[in-house]
């Protein structure tokens, strides 16, 4: 039986039970969960193995790469600049990044980058990975790229490009890379153990990921065997020229080793944030209330940041999705604790969100990267929190 470490406030024991069940019944390897309520931690748990190859145990300060849950941290940086009056989300991107105006993009507002409406999900010519990690070649390619649809007329998940697009605006406005801005203006005041661009001295604390493919590969089964609501998505997966594939093939090679030192040290503000569940929950808590004297966004800016901007069929994911200006909003596939919640999931199961109605902030990270819609680890833990709020 896996030993669960950490603390749980009285009344939150069902969250501990759900977390333990992830190890007993849902093949969890190493993971952590943290819940804040009204600015205070009420759940802070960790368990399992950080590196299955060596047996290194998961500790309180184990760091985990969270894939697209990084987008919530990057969006927070953009909204902090907007709150300070340095960035107008409704101004054209080209006002801050003049080269971006090329090929019909002069009028695209910053808000459309944040809400996945710009149509810049793919590149006509992928960028070599080493150049993409160096930053400027990728932002130059995106500045020159034509949109895949008329901007503002549709939305589609900018899985990889979002980080360079939003990150370059942050860099142009602040004069700092997005990772540096986050470190200095968000992580430092809150004491967050979270990085966009891992410092060399932190490498030994990072867990090693284990990847599990879905039990059934829907791309290999007859079309009539695919659930009807997934047929468009599966058809897109089978087409190498679809946006569903091209959106995740903007580098050459397309497959990125997120365990590698080079990738973890680079700044990929869409997908290589590395931190703890506690850091995720604490950041989201500071978005909705004061945490140890720090509040990131005032109520007016928070309302603007979390107002729905896009809803309906996603041109990349081919299923319904909802976005505010940088955050995911609740759907059947994005588990949160209430309709006012906002946050972001990450590939394989990571999740961070806040629920201002209930004063809840939540973080879940793990190193067993599970593909497919049958993954219930974060969902089961969120449901345990939700039941306590009923």
N, C-alpha and C positions, 0 to 999 in steps of 0.2 A: 504494500500500500504506500502511495506517495505521501510524504510528509508535507503538509501545508504550513508555511511560515507566514508570520506577520500579525496584524492586528485587525480586529473587527469590533466596532462599537455595538453596544447592547441594542438588540432589535434588528441587526443586519446579519444575523447568523445564516439566513437562507442564501445569502450571496456566497458565503463560505461553502455551504453545501453544494451549490451549483458549480462553483469553481472546482471543488474536489471531484465532482462527478465528471468533469471534463477529462480528468486523468484516469478515472476508473472506467469510464464508458465511452469516451470520445477520442481516445488515442492522443491526448495531449502529451507533449514531451517536456517542454519547459515553457513557463508562462507566468504572467503577473497580471493582476487586476487591481484597480484603485477607483474608489468612489469618493467624491467630495459632496457634502451637503451644506449649503449655506456658508461656503467658504472654509469648511473644516473637513479633514479626511475622516471618513467613517469606515472605510474598508481599504486595506493596503496589504495585499497578499501576494506571495510568490511561491513557486514550487518547481520541482523537476530538475531537468538536466539542461545546462546551457550549451554543452558540446557533447553530443553522443559519441564522438570518436574518442574523446579523452575521459569522459565521465565527469567533466567539470560541472559542479552543481550550479543551479540558478541561485543567485544571491539577491539581496535587496538592491544592490547597485548594478546588476547585470543590465547591459544595454541591448536593445533589439532594433533591427531595421524594420520600419513599419510601412514601407512602400507608400501607397497613395494617402495614407493617413497624414503624411507630410504636408499635403496640400492645405490642411487646416492651419498648420503653423505658418505657412507662407501667406495664406489669406489674411491671417491675423496681422502680419507685418504690413501688408498693403493697407488694411483698414486703420492701423495706427498712424500711418502717414496721412491718410485721408482725414482722420480726426484732428491732426495737427495743422491742417490746411495746406499741406505741401503737395497733396495729390487730389485731383478732382476726378472721381470715377466716371463722370459723364463727359469729360473732355476727351478729345481724340488722343489715341495712343501717340500719334505722330507729334503732338505738342511736346512730349517728353522724349521721344525717340524718333527723330525726323526721318531716318532711313526706312522706318516702318511704312511710310506712306506709299511705297512702290506697289505697283500692280493692283490698284483699286482699293487700297486699304487706308486711304487718307482720313476717312470719316469714322473708322471703327473706334468706338469709345473704350476706355479701359474696362468698364463694367462688362463688356462683351467678352473680353479675355477671361475675366474671373468666372463668368457664368457659362463658358463653353459654347458661346454663340458666334465666335469669330470665323469659324470654318477653316482654321489652321491646324487641323489634326494630323496632317501628313505632309511629307516633303516629296517633290518630284524626284529629287536626288538625295538619298540618305547621306548623312555626314559620317565619316570615319569616327569610330568610337573615341579614339584618343583625342581627336579634335573636339568632339562634342563635350568631353570631360574638361577640356580647356576653356569652355564657355563661348568665347567670341565667335568661332566658326559657326556654331549652331545658331546663335542669335542673328548673325549675318544671313544665314540661309533662310531663317524664318522671316526676316525683314524683306527678303526678295521674293518670297513665295506668294503665289496667288491662292486665294481661299478656295476651298473645295465646294462651298455653296455661298449664295449671296449672304453676307454677314447680317445677322439679326433676323433672318427668316427661319432659322432652325437652330437646334442645338445638338451637339454630339460630344461625347466625352474626349477631351484632349488629354489622354492618359499620360503621354510623355511630354508633348510640346508645351503643355500648360506651365510647367515649372520654368522653362526658359523664357516664355512670353511674359508671365507675371514677374518673374525674377528680374528680367532686364528693365522693366518699368521701375521696380524698386531700386535697382542699381542706378538708373539714370536720375531718379528723383533724390535719393539719399546720398549718392556718391560712395556707397558701400555695397559690397556683394550682398545678396539676400541672406546668405548664411551669417555673415558678419553683422548685418543689421539685426537679425533675429537674436544672435548671441548677446549683443550689447544692449538692445532695447527691450527685449522680452525675457530671454533666459536669465540674464544677470539679475534684474530686479526681483524676479520671482524665485531665483535659485533653482532653475529647471535643469535637470540632467537630460538635455535634448540638444542634438546637434544637426545642422544641415551642412555637411562637410566635416567629417570626423577628425579631430586633432590626433596626431600620431600617438600621443601618450595614452589615449583612451582605447586603443585597439584591443588590448587584452581583456577588456570587460565585455566585448561584444559577443553575443551568442552566435552559434553557427546554425544555419537554417537547414531543415530537412524538408524535401518537397514530396508531396503525395499527389499523384494524379487521380482524377475522379475514377470511381469504380467502373463507370461506363463512359467510353469515349463516344459522344453523340455524333461526331463527324464520321464515324465508321459504320453506323447502323443505318438500315433502310429508312428513307424519309418518313414512311408511314409509322415507324416506330418512335419517332421524335415527338414529344408532346407538342400539341398544336401551338401553344403560346411561345415555343422556342424555335419554331421552324425557320423563321426569318433569320434569327441569330445563327443557327447552325448552318444555314445556307451561306451566310456571310463568312463564317469561319472556313468553309470549304473553298471559298473563292480567294486566291492569293492577292487579287487586285482590289478586294473590298476595303472600305475604310476601316472596317473592324480589324483587319489584319495590318493595313498600312499605318494605322495610328500607333501601333506598337513596333513599327519597323522603320523608325526615323534615323537609326544609326546603322552602321555597317561594321561588324555584324549586328543583326537585330537583337539577338539574345545577349543580355548583359548579365555578367556574373556579379550579383550584388553582394556576394561574400568577399569579393576581392578587395585588397587594400586600396587599389587605385580608384575603384568606384566609390568606396565608402569615404575616401578622403576628398573626392570632388564634391561640388555643390550641384545637386540635382533636386531643385525645390519642389518637384512634383512627386518624387519617389524614393529618395534615399535618406530621409530623416532617420536618425538613430537616437533612441532614448528609452526611458522607462515608462511603464504604465502610470506611475505616480506623476511624472512630468506632464504627460498628456492630460490627465485629469486636472492637475493644478492649473495648467494653462487655460483650459476651458472654464474652470471655476472662476478665474480672474477675468474672463470675458463677461461674466454675468453678475459678479459681485466682487466685493473687496476681499482679498486674500492677504493676510498679514500686512495690511496697509497699502496694497497694490491693487488697483483695478485698471485693466487694459483699455476697455472701451466704455464710454459713458452711455447711458440708456438710449439717447438719440442715435448715436453712431451704431450701437448694437442693433437697433431696429432696422436701420438701413442695410447693415451687413447681412442680416438674416432674412430680409424680404425676398420672397420668391421672384426669380427672374426667368426661369425656364422650367417648363413642365411638359410632359408628353413623350412621344416616341423619340428615343435617342438615336441619332444617325450613325453612331459608332456601335453602341451596345445593342441596338435593335430591340430594346425593351423600354418601358417607361422609366424616366428618371426625372428628378427634381433638383434644381440648384438655386441657391441664392448667389450672392456675389462672392463665390469662392468656397462655399460650404454645401455639402449635400443636405437635403431635407428628407424627412422620414418618408419611406415607402415600404411596401411589403418586403423588399430585399435589403433595406437599410434599417436595422433594428435600433430604436431609440425609445425613450420612456414617455413621450407625449408629443402632441402635434406642434408645440412651439419649439421643439428641439432642433438642433443643427449640429453638424460635425462632419466627419469624413471616415470612410472605411479605407482599408488597405488590402492589397492582394493577400489572399491566404487567411485572413481573419482578424487583422488588427482593426481597432476601432477607437475613436475618440469623439466625444460629443458633450454638449451642454444642453440642459433643459431648464430654461429660466423660469418657467411656470412652477416647477417643483424645487428649484434651487439645486439641481443635481448636475454634477460633472463626472464623466466616466472615462476611464482608459483601460484598454485591454491590449496586451502584446503577447506574442508567442513565436516560437521558432519552428513549429510544425506548420508548414505552408500548405494548406489544403485547397485544392481547386474544386469548384462545383458548388451548387446551391444547397447541398445537403449538410453543409458544415453548420453545426448548432452551438459551437463553443461560446462565442461572444453573445449570440442570441439568447442562449439559456441563462447566461449570467445577467444580461440586461432584463430578461423577463423576471428574474428573481428580484431585481431592484424595482421594476414596475409594479409587481404585486405588493410590495411594501408601501407603495405610494397610493394604492387604491383606497 
